[in-house]
C-alpha cells in the first residue's frame, strides 16, 4: 500500500516516515489468514492532522481496491476520555467552538455502562454533541471516497479503546495524525499492538 503511495507521490521516504509501529510478527488470531476484506482504522478528531490521516487512508483504500479488487472499509474512531482531558494533544482532543449541528452517530460504545443522574446527563451533553459533529465531518469526507465507511464513538482511555476497535474489527492498519515514533500515543499503544500503525509524513502535515 505504501509502495503505491510512494510511487504516486514520486518520493522514496514515505515508508520510513509513516510506519510508527510495524506490523506484528504474528497476525491477530481472529483475523482469517486469507482475508477477503481490508479494514483501515483512523483515529479521528477533526484536527488538521487527523484530516490528513483520513485523506491518506481514503487514498490507500481507493488504490488498493483498484489494484486488487478487494473490498476495503475505512473506519473513523473518535474517543471521548472519561476524564475529558486528553493526554495526547493534536491527536484526539476536543475542537474549540464547533458549530451546533445535529446528526446521528452510527455506532456508540461505552466501556462501562452507568446510570446518569440529571446533573451528570447535563455535563455529558456537550461532549456528545461535539462527538456528533466530529463524526459527521468524517462521514462528510467519506462521501468523496464512495466506499465502505463506518464510524465509532468510544468512551475510555484513548489507547485502550483504539486497541479494542482494532481487535474487534480485525484491522489491518491504524492511522494516527502524528509523525513521530516518540509521540506519547505510540508509547501508550505499546509494542504488542495488534496491527501496523501509520502516521503522516512531516512534509504534508497540515
For each residue, the residues with C-beta under 8 A, 3 or more apart:
1: 4 5 60 63 64 173
2: 5 6 14 15 18 19 60 198
3: 6 7 15
4: 1 7 8 60 63 64 67
5: 1 2 8 9 14 56 59 60 63
6: 2 3 9 11 12 13 14 15
7: 3 4 10
8: 4 5 63
9: 5 6 14
10: 7
11: 6 14 201
12: 6
13: 6 16 17 201
14: 2 5 6 9 11 17 18 201
15: 2 3 6 18 19
16: 13 19
17: 13 14 179 199 201 202
18: 2 14 15 179 198 199 200 201
19: 2 15 16 22 196 197 198
20: 176 178 180 181 183 186 197 198 199
21: 181 186 189 191 193 196 197
22: 19 196
23: 195 196
24: 27 28 192 193 194 195 196
25:
26:
27: 24 31 33
28: 24 31 167 170 194 195
29:
30: 167 170
31: 27 28 35 170
32: 35 36
33: 27
34:
35: 31 32 38 170 172
36: 32 70 71
37: 70 71 72 73
38: 35 61 64 70 71 72 73 172
39: 72 73 75 169 170 171 172
40: 57 60 61 72 73 74 75 171 172 173 175
41: 75 77 162 165 166 169 171 173 174 175 195
42: 50 53 54 57 74 75 76 77 138 174 175
43: 50 53 77 79 91 92 158 162 174 175 176 177
44: 50 53 54 76 77 78 134 135 138
45: 50 78 91 92 93 94 95 134 177
46: 50 51 95 98 133 134 137 138
47: 50 51 90 91 93 95 177
48: 51 52 177 205 206
49: 52 53 90 91 177 178 200 205 206
50: 42 43 44 45 46 47 53 54 91 92 177
51: 46 47 48 54 55 141 177 206
52: 48 49 55 56 177 200 204 205 206
53: 42 43 44 49 50 56 57 175 176 177 198 199 200
54: 42 44 50 51 57 58 74 76 138 141 175
55: 51 52 58 59 141
56: 5 52 53 59 60 175 198 200
57: 40 42 53 54 60 61 74 173 175
58: 54 55 61 62 74 141 142 144 145 147
59: 5 55 56 62 63
60: 1 2 4 5 40 56 57 63 64 173
61: 38 40 57 58 64 65 72 73 74 145 147
62: 58 59 65 66 72 145 147
63: 1 4 5 8 59 60 66 67
64: 1 4 38 60 61 67 68 70 72
65: 61 62 68 69 70 71 72 147
66: 62 63 69
67: 4 63 64
68: 64 65
69: 65 66
70: 36 37 38 64 65
71: 36 37 38 65 148
72: 37 38 39 40 61 62 64 65 147 148
73: 37 38 39 40 61 147 148 149 150
74: 40 42 54 57 58 61 142 145 147 148 149 150
75: 39 40 41 42 149 150 151 152 165 169 171
76: 42 44 54 135 138 139 142 149 150 151 152
77: 41 42 43 44 151 152 154 161 162 165
78: 44 45 92 131 134 135 138 151 152 153 154
79: 43 92 154 155 156 158 161 162
80: 84 127 128 131 153 154 155
81: 84 85 86 92 155 156 157 158
82: 155 156 157
83:
84: 80 81 94 127
85: 81
86: 81 89 91 92 93 94 158
87: 158 184 188
88: 91 92 93 158 183 184 185 188
89: 86 93
90: 47 49 93 177 178
91: 43 45 47 49 50 86 88 158 176 177 178 183 185
92: 43 45 50 78 79 81 86 88 158
93: 45 47 86 88 89 90
94: 45 84 86 127 130
95: 45 46 47 98 130 133 134
96:
97:
98: 46 95 101 130 133 134
99: 133
100: 129
101: 98 132 133 136
102: 132
103: 132 133 135 136 139
104: 132
105: 108 131 132 135 151 153
106: 135 139 150 151 152
107: 150 151 152 153
108: 105 153
109: 152 153 154 155
110: 113 154 155 156
111: 154 155 156 160 161
112: 155 156
113: 110
114:
115:
116: 120 121 124
117: 120 121
118: 121 122
119: 122 123
120: 116 117 123 124
121: 116 117 118 124 125
122: 118 119 125
123: 119 120 126
124: 116 120 121 127 128
125: 121 122 128 129
126: 123 129 130
127: 80 84 94 124 130 131
128: 80 124 125 131 132
129: 100 125 126 132 133
130: 94 95 98 126 127 133 134
131: 78 80 105 127 128 134 135 153
132: 101 102 103 104 105 128 129 135 136
133: 46 95 98 99 101 103 129 130 136 137
134: 44 45 46 78 95 98 130 131 137 138
135: 44 76 78 103 105 106 131 132 138 139 151 153
136: 101 103 132 133 139 140
137: 46 133 134 140 141
138: 42 44 46 54 76 78 134 135 141 142 151
139: 76 103 106 135 136 142 143 149 151
140: 136 137 143
141: 51 54 55 58 137 138 144 145
142: 58 74 76 138 139 145 147 149
143: 139 140 146
144: 58 141
145: 58 61 62 74 141 142 149
146: 143
147: 58 61 62 65 72 73 74 142
148: 71 72 73 74
149: 73 74 75 76 139 142 145
150: 73 74 75 76 106 107
151: 75 76 77 78 105 106 107 135 138 139
152: 75 76 77 78 106 107 109 165
153: 78 80 105 107 108 109 131 135
154: 77 78 79 80 109 110 111 161 162 164 165
155: 79 80 81 82 109 110 111 112 161
156: 79 81 82 110 111 112 160 161
157: 81 82 160 161
158: 43 79 81 86 87 88 91 92 161 162 185 188
159: 162 163 185 188 189 190
160: 111 156 157 163 164
161: 77 79 111 154 155 156 157 158 164 165
162: 41 43 77 79 154 158 159 165 166 174 189
163: 159 160 166 167 189 193 194
164: 154 160 161 167 168
165: 41 75 77 152 154 161 162 168 169 171
166: 41 162 163 169 171 174 193 194 195
167: 28 30 163 164 170 171 194
168: 164 165
169: 39 41 75 165 166
170: 28 30 31 35 39 167
171: 39 40 41 75 165 166 167 174 194 195
172: 35 38 39 40 195 196
173: 1 40 41 57 60 195 196 197 198
174: 41 42 43 162 166 171 189 193 195 196 197 198
175: 40 41 42 43 53 54 56 57 197 198 199 200
176: 20 43 53 91 183 185 186 197 198 199 200
177: 43 45 47 48 49 50 51 52 53 90 91 199 200
178: 20 49 90 91 183 185 186 199 200
179: 17 18 199 200 201 202 205
180: 20 183 186 199
181: 20 21 186
182: 186
183: 20 88 91 176 178 180 186 187 199
184: 87 88 187 188
185: 88 91 158 159 176 178 188 189
186: 20 21 176 178 180 181 182 183 189 197
187: 183 184 190
188: 87 88 158 159 184 185
189: 21 159 162 163 174 185 186 193 197
190: 159 187 193
191: 21
192: 24
193: 21 24 163 166 174 189 190 197
194: 24 28 163 166 167 171
195: 23 24 28 41 166 171 172 173 174
196: 19 21 22 23 24 172 173 174
197: 19 20 21 173 174 175 176 186 189 193
198: 2 18 19 20 53 56 173 174 175 176
199: 17 18 20 53 175 176 177 178 179 180 183
200: 18 49 52 53 56 175 176 177 178 179 204 205
201: 11 13 14 17 18 179 204 205
202: 17 179 205
203:
204: 52 200 201
205: 48 49 52 179 200 201 202
206: 48 49 51 52
